[in-house]
C-alpha cells in the first residue's frame, strides 16, 4: 500500500480483506521491505503473481492466467498469491518499478472485457481499475467466483454509501446494490 492510501476515504483495498480470508497487507517503502512480506513471497505454498499491465514488464515475465490447485489432488499446484499495488496509478507504477524483490516474479497482465465501475476517483482512463476491481478480476482467474461477485457487489454498496454521504442523501438500504450483496453474503466463500 502506498503511504497514505489506507487513510483515504475512497480506498477500496480494505474491501478485499473483508471478503478474502487470506489477505495480507503491507505498507510500501522505497528503501525498506517488510521482512514478513519477503517471507510470504518465499513461502512454498504460494505462487506469487505481480498484478500489473504487461506493457511495463519484460515480455518473458508476462502471463495471462494462473495455476490453481486442484482441491481433489493434494499438492498439484501452489495457491496463487496476487500482489496488488494499492494506491493511485502514479504510485502503483512507482511501486512496481522500484521493488527489486519482485523483479523475478511473473507479471499477471489482466485483460478485462469491461471498463471500470469505480466512480470515486478517476485516472482519466476506463482501463484503470480500483484495487477491489483488480482483486475481483484475480478471483475470477483463480476460479473463486463467489469472492469475485461479492467484491463487485461490495464495491457497489461502498460506492453508494460514499456518494450518498457526500451528497448528504439517505442510503437506499433496499436498493439493488444492497440486495445483491445480501444475496451473495448467503453464499459460502472458499
Phi, psi and omega in degrees: 000138173297160192308310183253005183306316181297342181272349182283134181293344180266004182291133179251358181302324182292338177298324180298313181297330178289333186257318186258117185299314181273068177247136179235141180231135181224138173285143180261135175227140182295325188255355184217147179236133179298124179301330178293326176294314179298321178295319179297317180297333181262000180292125186294346179283346186250148166246102182288142173229126173277119183268111184196153179301132184299336181297343181263001183238160174298137185306326181290345177272341190279131174232157180245358180216172181236158173268125178251142179293147176272112184297342180273347181230107181298137174077016182285331179197158176284155176285139178290136176241108184271124179260109181252142176264118182260104181174185175293168179300318179296319179294320180297317178299319179295316180297321180295313185280342184245030178236079186299337179291350177260354189298335181264358182272150176295148178254115178276111180260109182284143179235068183295148179261020180219173177256167181296145175256358184289126186242002188269329173220144181238140175269350184094355180230136181284349179264007173261123185252154175283168186301316181290329175294319178298317178298320179297319177297321178294318178299323177299312180299328181275000180079014180264070189289327177296317178295318178303308183294324179293318177299317180297316180293320180297320178297320179297318178293315179302315180297315179301313181297315182298310183293324177296316179295318181298323181267004182054046177249156179289155177282135176269081184298335180259013181287172184300320182297314179294319180298316180298316180296320178298318179299315182289330181295338178282345180276145177284138174264140178267000000 
